[in-house]
Amino acid sequence: MIEEESHSHPHHTGRPWLDLIVAGSAIFISVISLIVSIEHGRTMEKLVAANEKQVEASTLPILRFSHGNMLDNNVPAIHFDLRNGGTGPAIIEWFRLKWNGQPANGPLDLLDRCCSAPPHKNPVTSWDRASGMTLAAGQRQIVFQIPGDGTDRAWYSEVNAVARFQVRAEACFCSVLKECWITDFVKRPRNVEACEAIPDSQRW
């Protein structure tokens, strides 16, 4: 015995005008549902974009360079500092000091270039390498300092009055989201895909 295959058909009311209204209503509801879905998708995209911007803003590092002649405990010392004025950690790929536009290969090379050697003895210096460190938001790091005590006074006064104002700095740093910038601390930091490599001798 062969069973006949059955097919489902839309229910008809027997009244053409009513059937037309029902079909039109179904199409109308489908169109409205599609529009709502599209608008919902756009809203979600905007929320995601806004969230990404909020995350970027909350992780943005702002690296600043400064110098002075007095430490926090009122001890005289010429010092060069880095500070993170941003909202997120600054991953310092490299930092260097320059004299006359040329990178210096460490403290003694910088002092050789900028200042005549002090009489009788070498200057007392101390420095902490900033290259490769992560500077938290609001954190300050003294990179290089020349204490006033134990250093020839005339030479120290000359460095303090003239040379320290002519030392320039440059750095390349990144955020935790791997966005990177290079800065000379004068112009606006320039966004880069990655920090270029520099000689290890120039990494302060």
C-alpha positions as protocol buffer text, in pm:
chain_id: "A"
residue {
  index: 1
  type: MET
  ca { x: 0 y: 0 z: 0 }
}
residue {
  index: 2
  type: ILE
  ca { x: 145 y: 336 z: -99 }
}
residue {
  index: 3
  type: GLU
  ca { x: 84 y: 621 z: 138 }
}
residue {
  index: 4
  type: GLU
  ca { x: 28 y: 958 z: -14 }
}
residue {
  index: 5
  type: GLU
  ca { x: 279 y: 1223 z: 87 }
}
residue {
  index: 6
  type: SER
  ca { x: 110 y: 1505 z: 273 }
}
residue {
  index: 7
  type: HIS
  ca { x: 208 y: 1870 z: 249 }
}
residue {
  index: 8
  type: SER
  ca { x: 123 y: 2145 z: 487 }
}
residue {
  index: 9
  type: HIS
  ca { x: -42 y: 2451 z: 345 }
}
residue {
  index: 10
  type: PRO
  ca { x: -103 y: 2787 z: 498 }
}
residue {
  index: 11
  type: HIS
  ca { x: -440 y: 2810 z: 658 }
}
residue {
  index: 12
  type: HIS
  ca { x: -683 y: 3007 z: 453 }
}
residue {
  index: 13
  type: THR
  ca { x: -985 y: 3179 z: 594 }
}
residue {
  index: 14
  type: GLY
  ca { x: -1180 y: 3159 z: 274 }
}
residue {
  index: 15
  type: ARG
  ca { x: -1193 y: 3534 z: 261 }
}
residue {
  index: 16
  type: PRO
  ca { x: -929 y: 3676 z: 23 }
}
residue {
  index: 17
  type: TRP
  ca { x: -914 y: 4018 z: 185 }
}
residue {
  index: 18
  type: LEU
  ca { x: -853 y: 3866 z: 530 }
}
residue {
  index: 19
  type: ASP
  ca { x: -590 y: 3628 z: 394 }
}
residue {
  index: 20
  type: LEU
  ca { x: -414 y: 3928 z: 238 }
}
residue {
  index: 21
  type: ILE
  ca { x: -416 y: 4117 z: 569 }
}
residue {
  index: 22
  type: VAL
  ca { x: -273 y: 3815 z: 755 }
}
residue {
  index: 23
  type: ALA
  ca { x: 6 y: 3768 z: 498 }
}
residue {
  index: 24
  type: GLY
  ca { x: 84 y: 4141 z: 496 }
}
residue {
  index: 25
  type: SER
  ca { x: 97 y: 4147 z: 877 }
}
residue {
  index: 26
  type: ALA
  ca { x: 343 y: 3857 z: 881 }
}
residue {
  index: 27
  type: ILE
  ca { x: 569 y: 4034 z: 631 }
}
residue {
  index: 28
  type: PHE
  ca { x: 542 y: 4359 z: 828 }
}
residue {
  index: 29
  type: ILE
  ca { x: 636 y: 4186 z: 1154 }
}
residue {
  index: 30
  type: SER
  ca { x: 931 y: 4015 z: 982 }
}
residue {
  index: 31
  type: VAL
  ca { x: 1058 y: 4349 z: 847 }
}
residue {
  index: 32
  type: ILE
  ca { x: 1023 y: 4514 z: 1190 }
}
residue {
  index: 33
  type: SER
  ca { x: 1209 y: 4223 z: 1352 }
}
residue {
  index: 34
  type: LEU
  ca { x: 1489 y: 4256 z: 1097 }
}
residue {
  index: 35
  type: ILE
  ca { x: 1519 y: 4633 z: 1160 }
}
residue {
  index: 36
  type: VAL
  ca { x: 1527 y: 4577 z: 1536 }
}
residue {
  index: 37
  type: SER
  ca { x: 1799 y: 4313 z: 1497 }
}
residue {
  index: 38
  type: ILE
  ca { x: 2012 y: 4544 z: 1281 }
}
residue {
  index: 39
  type: GLU
  ca { x: 1974 y: 4834 z: 1526 }
}
residue {
  index: 40
  type: HIS
  ca { x: 2057 y: 4604 z: 1817 }
}
residue {
  index: 41
  type: GLY
  ca { x: 2373 y: 4495 z: 1635 }
}
residue {
  index: 42
  type: ARG
  ca { x: 2475 y: 4855 z: 1577 }
}
residue {
  index: 43
  type: THR
  ca { x: 2412 y: 4941 z: 1941 }
}
residue {
  index: 44
  type: MET
  ca { x: 2628 y: 4648 z: 2052 }
}
residue {
  index: 45
  type: GLU
  ca { x: 2907 y: 4759 z: 1817 }
}
residue {
  index: 46
  type: LYS
  ca { x: 2895 y: 5109 z: 1968 }
}
residue {
  index: 47
  type: LEU
  ca { x: 2905 y: 4964 z: 2320 }
}
residue {
  index: 48
  type: VAL
  ca { x: 3206 y: 4748 z: 2231 }
}
residue {
  index: 49
  type: ALA
  ca { x: 3386 y: 5047 z: 2074 }
}
residue {
  index: 50
  type: ALA
  ca { x: 3309 y: 5263 z: 2379 }
}
residue {
  index: 51
  type: ASN
  ca { x: 3435 y: 4987 z: 2609 }
}
residue {
  index: 52
  type: GLU
  ca { x: 3758 y: 4956 z: 2408 }
}
residue {
  index: 53
  type: LYS
  ca { x: 3815 y: 5331 z: 2434 }
}
residue {
  index: 54
  type: GLN
  ca { x: 3752 y: 5316 z: 2808 }
}
residue {
  index: 55
  type: VAL
  ca { x: 4005 y: 5034 z: 2846 }
}
residue {
  index: 56
  type: GLU
  ca { x: 4260 y: 5227 z: 2638 }
}
residue {
  index: 57
  type: ALA
  ca { x: 4206 y: 5539 z: 2847 }
}
residue {
  index: 58
  type: SER
  ca { x: 4248 y: 5344 z: 3172 }
}
residue {
  index: 59
  type: THR
  ca { x: 4577 y: 5190 z: 3055 }
}
residue {
  index: 60
  type: LEU
  ca { x: 4732 y: 5494 z: 2884 }
}
residue {
  index: 61
  type: PRO
  ca { x: 5087 y: 5577 z: 3002 }
}
residue {
  index: 62
  type: ILE
  ca { x: 5226 y: 5932 z: 2971 }
}
residue {
  index: 63
  type: LEU
  ca { x: 5604 y: 5941 z: 3017 }
}
residue {
  index: 64
  type: ARG
  ca { x: 5758 y: 6268 z: 3135 }
}
residue {
  index: 65
  type: PHE
  ca { x: 6121 y: 6377 z: 3173 }
}
residue {
  index: 66
  type: SER
  ca { x: 6247 y: 6639 z: 3416 }
}
residue {
  index: 67
  type: HIS
  ca { x: 6558 y: 6751 z: 3600 }
}
residue {
  index: 68
  type: GLY
  ca { x: 6634 y: 6937 z: 3921 }
}
residue {
  index: 69
  type: ASN
  ca { x: 6902 y: 7022 z: 4175 }
}
residue {
  index: 70
  type: MET
  ca { x: 6746 y: 6909 z: 4503 }
}
residue {
  index: 71
  type: LEU
  ca { x: 6627 y: 6568 z: 4616 }
}
residue {
  index: 72
  type: ASP
  ca { x: 6305 y: 6514 z: 4810 }
}
residue {
  index: 73
  type: ASN
  ca { x: 6495 y: 6507 z: 5139 }
}
residue {
  index: 74
  type: ASN
  ca { x: 6645 y: 6854 z: 5064 }
}
residue {
  index: 75
  type: VAL
  ca { x: 6986 y: 6709 z: 4983 }
}
residue {
  index: 76
  type: PRO
  ca { x: 7160 y: 6899 z: 4698 }
}
residue {
  index: 77
  type: ALA
  ca { x: 7197 y: 6680 z: 4390 }
}
residue {
  index: 78
  type: ILE
  ca { x: 7163 y: 6736 z: 4016 }
}
residue {
  index: 79
  type: HIS
  ca { x: 6917 y: 6470 z: 3899 }
}
residue {
  index: 80
  type: PHE
  ca { x: 6737 y: 6358 z: 3585 }
}
residue {
  index: 81
  type: ASP
  ca { x: 6403 y: 6188 z: 3635 }
}
residue {
  index: 82
  type: LEU
  ca { x: 6128 y: 5996 z: 3460 }
}
residue {
  index: 83
  type: ARG
  ca { x: 5768 y: 6009 z: 3577 }
}
residue {
  index: 84
  type: ASN
  ca { x: 5458 y: 5832 z: 3451 }
}
residue {
  index: 85
  type: GLY
  ca { x: 5176 y: 6086 z: 3450 }
}
residue {
  index: 86
  type: GLY
  ca { x: 4930 y: 5851 z: 3281 }
}
residue {
  index: 87
  type: THR
  ca { x: 4662 y: 5611 z: 3404 }
}
residue {
  index: 88
  type: GLY
  ca { x: 4838 y: 5285 z: 3317 }
}
residue {
  index: 89
  type: PRO
  ca { x: 5186 y: 5132 z: 3345 }
}
residue {
  index: 90
  type: ALA
  ca { x: 5459 y: 5253 z: 3109 }
}
residue {
  index: 91
  type: ILE
  ca { x: 5673 y: 4971 z: 2976 }
}
residue {
  index: 92
  type: ILE
  ca { x: 5997 y: 5152 z: 2892 }
}
residue {
  index: 93
  type: GLU
  ca { x: 6164 y: 4971 z: 2604 }
}
residue {
  index: 94
  type: TRP
  ca { x: 6454 y: 5216 z: 2607 }
}
residue {
  index: 95
  type: PHE
  ca { x: 6552 y: 5556 z: 2742 }
}
residue {
  index: 96
  type: ARG
  ca { x: 6862 y: 5761 z: 2658 }
}
residue {
  index: 97
  type: LEU
  ca { x: 7017 y: 6099 z: 2729 }
}
residue {
  index: 98
  type: LYS
  ca { x: 7167 y: 6318 z: 2458 }
}
residue {
  index: 99
  type: TRP
  ca { x: 7415 y: 6600 z: 2427 }
}
residue {
  index: 100
  type: ASN
  ca { x: 7417 y: 6819 z: 2115 }
}
residue {
  index: 101
  type: GLY
  ca { x: 7170 y: 6579 z: 1954 }
}
residue {
  index: 102
  type: GLN
  ca { x: 7394 y: 6275 z: 1999 }
}
residue {
  index: 103
  type: PRO
  ca { x: 7312 y: 5985 z: 2235 }
}
residue {
  index: 104
  type: ALA
  ca { x: 7555 y: 5945 z: 2523 }
}
residue {
  index: 105
  type: ASN
  ca { x: 7699 y: 5606 z: 2611 }
}
residue {
  index: 106
  type: GLY
  ca { x: 7639 y: 5625 z: 2984 }
}
residue {
  index: 107
  type: PRO
  ca { x: 7703 y: 5886 z: 3255 }
}
residue {
  index: 108
  type: LEU
  ca { x: 8079 y: 5929 z: 3212 }
}
residue {
  index: 109
  type: ASP
  ca { x: 8045 y: 5972 z: 2837 }
}
residue {
  index: 110
  type: LEU
  ca { x: 7772 y: 6233 z: 2891 }
}
residue {
  index: 111
  type: LEU
  ca { x: 7988 y: 6427 z: 3138 }
}
residue {
  index: 112
  type: ASP
  ca { x: 8287 y: 6403 z: 2904 }
}
residue {
  index: 113
  type: ARG
  ca { x: 8082 y: 6562 z: 2628 }
}
residue {
  index: 114
  type: CYS
  ca { x: 7898 y: 6825 z: 2826 }
}
residue {
  index: 115
  type: CYS
  ca { x: 8143 y: 6937 z: 3089 }
}
residue {
  index: 116
  type: SER
  ca { x: 8515 y: 6969 z: 3137 }
}
residue {
  index: 117
  type: ALA
  ca { x: 8644 y: 6712 z: 3382 }
}
residue {
  index: 118
  type: PRO
  ca { x: 8649 y: 6836 z: 3742 }
}
residue {
  index: 119
  type: PRO
  ca { x: 8994 y: 6894 z: 3890 }
}
residue {
  index: 120
  type: HIS
  ca { x: 9166 y: 6640 z: 4114 }
}
residue {
  index: 121
  type: LYS
  ca { x: 8905 y: 6362 z: 4102 }
}
residue {
  index: 122
  type: ASN
  ca { x: 8623 y: 6208 z: 3903 }
}
residue {
  index: 123
  type: PRO
  ca { x: 8269 y: 6328 z: 3976 }
}
residue {
  index: 124
  type: VAL
  ca { x: 8055 y: 6121 z: 4209 }
}
residue {
  index: 125
  type: THR
  ca { x: 7753 y: 5986 z: 4018 }
}
residue {
  index: 126
  type: SER
  ca { x: 7481 y: 5729 z: 4056 }
}
residue {
  index: 127
  type: TRP
  ca { x: 7228 y: 5598 z: 3808 }
}
residue {
  index: 128
  type: ASP
  ca { x: 6950 y: 5342 z: 3775 }
}
residue {
  index: 129
  type: ARG
  ca { x: 6881 y: 5193 z: 3436 }
}
residue {
  index: 130
  type: ALA
  ca { x: 6533 y: 5289 z: 3320 }
}
residue {
  index: 131
  type: SER
  ca { x: 6544 y: 5090 z: 2995 }
}
residue {
  index: 132
  type: GLY
  ca { x: 6350 y: 4767 z: 3034 }
}
residue {
  index: 133
  type: MET
  ca { x: 6165 y: 4870 z: 3349 }
}
residue {
  index: 134
  type: THR
  ca { x: 5791 y: 4916 z: 3398 }
}
residue {
  index: 135
  type: LEU
  ca { x: 5693 y: 5245 z: 3556 }
}
residue {
  index: 136
  type: ALA
  ca { x: 5356 y: 5235 z: 3733 }
}
residue {
  index: 137
  type: ALA
  ca { x: 5106 y: 5518 z: 3697 }
}
residue {
  index: 138
  type: GLY
  ca { x: 5220 y: 5808 z: 3913 }
}
residue {
  index: 139
  type: GLN
  ca { x: 5561 y: 5652 z: 3981 }
}
residue {
  index: 140
  type: ARG
  ca { x: 5883 y: 5853 z: 3957 }
}
residue {
  index: 141
  type: GLN
  ca { x: 6230 y: 5714 z: 3885 }
}
residue {
  index: 142
  type: ILE
  ca { x: 6558 y: 5903 z: 3927 }
}
residue {
  index: 143
  type: VAL
  ca { x: 6769 y: 5783 z: 3636 }
}
residue {
  index: 144
  type: PHE
  ca { x: 7091 y: 5976 z: 3695 }
}
residue {
  index: 145
  type: GLN
  ca { x: 7219 y: 6204 z: 3970 }
}
residue {
  index: 146
  type: ILE
  ca { x: 7530 y: 6394 z: 4075 }
}
residue {
  index: 147
  type: PRO
  ca { x: 7536 y: 6459 z: 4451 }
}
residue {
  index: 148
  type: GLY
  ca { x: 7648 y: 6802 z: 4561 }
}
residue {
  index: 149
  type: ASP
  ca { x: 7855 y: 6661 z: 4847 }
}
residue {
  index: 150
  type: GLY
  ca { x: 8190 y: 6514 z: 4753 }
}
residue {
  index: 151
  type: THR
  ca { x: 8205 y: 6687 z: 4413 }
}
residue {
  index: 152
  type: ASP
  ca { x: 8426 y: 6983 z: 4319 }
}
residue {
  index: 153
  type: ARG
  ca { x: 8212 y: 7288 z: 4396 }
}
residue {
  index: 154
  type: ALA
  ca { x: 8310 y: 7505 z: 4100 }
}
residue {
  index: 155
  type: TRP
  ca { x: 8255 y: 7220 z: 3855 }
}
residue {
  index: 156
  type: TYR
  ca { x: 7925 y: 7123 z: 4021 }
}
residue {
  index: 157
  type: SER
  ca { x: 7802 y: 7483 z: 4006 }
}
residue {
  index: 158
  type: GLU
  ca { x: 7879 y: 7503 z: 3633 }
}
residue {
  index: 159
  type: VAL
  ca { x: 7695 y: 7179 z: 3558 }
}
residue {
  index: 160
  type: ASN
  ca { x: 7402 y: 7289 z: 3772 }
}
residue {
  index: 161
  type: ALA
  ca { x: 7375 y: 7636 z: 3618 }
}
residue {
  index: 162
  type: VAL
  ca { x: 7433 y: 7552 z: 3252 }
}
residue {
  index: 163
  type: ALA
  ca { x: 7482 y: 7191 z: 3141 }
}
residue {
  index: 164
  type: ARG
  ca { x: 7179 y: 7027 z: 3301 }
}
residue {
  index: 165
  type: PHE
  ca { x: 6947 y: 7256 z: 3104 }
}
residue {
  index: 166
  type: GLN
  ca { x: 7102 y: 7144 z: 2775 }
}
residue {
  index: 167
  type: VAL
  ca { x: 7077 y: 6769 z: 2829 }
}
residue {
  index: 168
  type: ARG
  ca { x: 6802 y: 6617 z: 2615 }
}
residue {
  index: 169
  type: ALA
  ca { x: 6623 y: 6284 z: 2646 }
}
residue {
  index: 170
  type: GLU
  ca { x: 6449 y: 6034 z: 2420 }
}
residue {
  index: 171
  type: ALA
  ca { x: 6246 y: 5724 z: 2497 }
}
residue {
  index: 172
  type: CYS
  ca { x: 6029 y: 5455 z: 2344 }
}
residue {
  index: 173
  type: PHE
  ca { x: 5761 y: 5310 z: 2569 }
}
residue {
  index: 174
  type: CYS
  ca { x: 5451 y: 5092 z: 2543 }
}
residue {
  index: 175
  type: SER
  ca { x: 5123 y: 5032 z: 2724 }
}
residue {
  index: 176
  type: VAL
  ca { x: 5004 y: 4696 z: 2854 }
}
residue {
  index: 177
  type: LEU
  ca { x: 4789 y: 4679 z: 2538 }
}
residue {
  index: 178
  type: LYS
  ca { x: 5111 y: 4687 z: 2333 }
}
residue {
  index: 179
  type: GLU
  ca { x: 5052 y: 5034 z: 2193 }
}
residue {
  index: 180
  type: CYS
  ca { x: 5392 y: 5204 z: 2162 }
}
residue {
  index: 181
  type: TRP
  ca { x: 5518 y: 5561 z: 2134 }
}
residue {
  index: 182
  type: ILE
  ca { x: 5851 y: 5735 z: 2081 }
}
residue {
  index: 183
  type: THR
  ca { x: 5908 y: 6075 z: 2243 }
}
residue {
  index: 184
  type: ASP
  ca { x: 6172 y: 6344 z: 2270 }
}
residue {
  index: 185
  type: PHE
  ca { x: 5975 y: 6503 z: 2557 }
}
residue {
  index: 186
  type: VAL
  ca { x: 5929 y: 6821 z: 2353 }
}
residue {
  index: 187
  type: LYS
  ca { x: 5687 y: 6729 z: 2076 }
}
residue {
  index: 188
  type: ARG
  ca { x: 5377 y: 6514 z: 2111 }
}
residue {
  index: 189
  type: PRO
  ca { x: 5469 y: 6142 z: 2142 }
}
residue {
  index: 190
  type: ARG
  ca { x: 5455 y: 5964 z: 1806 }
}
residue {
  index: 191
  type: ASN
  ca { x: 5272 y: 5633 z: 1781 }
}
residue {
  index: 192
  type: VAL
  ca { x: 5484 y: 5347 z: 1640 }
}
residue {
  index: 193
  type: GLU
  ca { x: 5410 y: 4982 z: 1568 }
}
residue {
  index: 194
  type: ALA
  ca { x: 5709 y: 4871 z: 1776 }
}
residue {
  index: 195
  type: CYS
  ca { x: 6016 y: 5026 z: 1936 }
}
residue {
  index: 196
  type: GLU
  ca { x: 6323 y: 5018 z: 1715 }
}
residue {
  index: 197
  type: ALA
  ca { x: 6635 y: 4858 z: 1858 }
}
residue {
  index: 198
  type: ILE
  ca { x: 6918 y: 5084 z: 1977 }
}
residue {
  index: 199
  type: PRO
  ca { x: 7274 y: 4997 z: 2086 }
}
residue {
  index: 200
  type: ASP
  ca { x: 7289 y: 4863 z: 2440 }
}
residue {
  index: 201
  type: SER
  ca { x: 7550 y: 5126 z: 2529 }
}
residue {
  index: 202
  type: GLN
  ca { x: 7285 y: 5397 z: 2473 }
}
residue {
  index: 203
  type: ARG
  ca { x: 7027 y: 5233 z: 2697 }
}
residue {
  index: 204
  type: TRP
  ca { x: 7012 y: 5428 z: 3021 }
}
